[in-house]
Amino acid sequence: MQVLLTGADDEGLGAALEALGAEVTRVEGIATRESLDAAGLEAAHTLVLTEMDDASAIPVAKEANTEIRIVAYSRDSLPEFARGQADLAIDPALLAADVVAEELVDGRVDTEA
């Protein structure tokens, strides 16, 4: 499972995903089409945003990879324009990184609901 992770990972979700065997590529700086492509957007299974400043990357990612799952893991709310395109939004205060990682890797999170 290839995961792209944007933003600071203060909660440790990237490490939790790696511990479960996911291949995590961290997108440095602002998430743009170029930085996402360089990180492997075309083959990625999941894009995780930890900062909502990167929310503009959601439609960009969905356009380039229609099968990608978008997960917002942040205490901040998704901007209105991105809410309909994100598959899952989780507040780290409600679910710890290791729990979220397990659910994402095991595929038990139903993002089709």
N, C-alpha and C positions, 0 to 999 in steps of 0.2 A: 504494500500500500504506500503510494507516494503522496506526501503531504507538503504543501507549501505553507509556510507560516510567515505572516507579515506582522510588523510591529514588535514592540518590546514584549518579551515573554516573562513577565514578572511572576506569573503564577506557576511556571515550570511545565506548561502543557507540552512543549516540544520534547523535553527530556522524558516525560511520561509516555509520550507516543513512541519515542525511540526505544524505550525500555521494553515495549511490547512488540517490537520488530518493525515498526513503521519507518520508512525512509523519509526523514524530515529535511527539507531544504528551506533555509531561512532567507527571506527576501530582504535584502539590506536597503535602508532608506525608504523613500516613498514608493509604494507599489504602483508601478506604471506598466503599460503593455510591454515595454522593453524589458523591465526588470523581471516581470512575471514570465515572459518568454525565455529569458536567460536562465531562470530557475527551473524550467521544465513544465510550464503550464500545459502544454499540449498533452502530456502523458499523466498529469497529476490526477489523483482521485479526489482530493480534498484541498480546499483553500481555507485556512484558518486566519481570521483577522483578530488581533488582540487590541487594536486601536481603531477607533471609528474614523480617525483622520484618513484611513485607507479605504473607506467604504466606496469610494469612486472606482476602486478596482473590481468591485463585484460585477457590474454590467460588462466590464472589459473581459473579465475571466469567463463569464457565461457566454459571451459572444465567441470567444476563441475556443472554448471547450464546453460544449453544451451538456456534457455528462458530469462536469465537476460539481462536487458537493461544497456548498459555501457554509462555513460555520463561523459565527461571531462569538468570541469568548472574551467578553469585556464587561466591566461594570457600567460602561456608558451605553446609551441606547443607540440603536442603529438609526441613521437618518431616514426620514420618510421615504426618500427616493429609492433606498436600498432594501426596505423591509420586504417587499414582494419578491425579491430575487434571492434573498438569503434562505437557506434551507433550515437553519437552526441558529437560534440565538440563546446563549447561556451566560448567566451572570456567575462569575467565579465565587461570589459570596454564597451562592446556592449549591454549587457542585464543585468539588475539588478537582484539580487537574488530573489526578490519577483515575478518578471515576469517569471523567469525560473521555480520557484517552482509551480506557477499557471499552467503553460503549462505542466509540468511533471505530476502533480496530476490530472489535468483535462483530460489528455490524448490527448491533441490537438497537441502535438509535434509528427510529423510523422518521426519515426526513421527507417521506412522501405524504405525510398527513397534512 
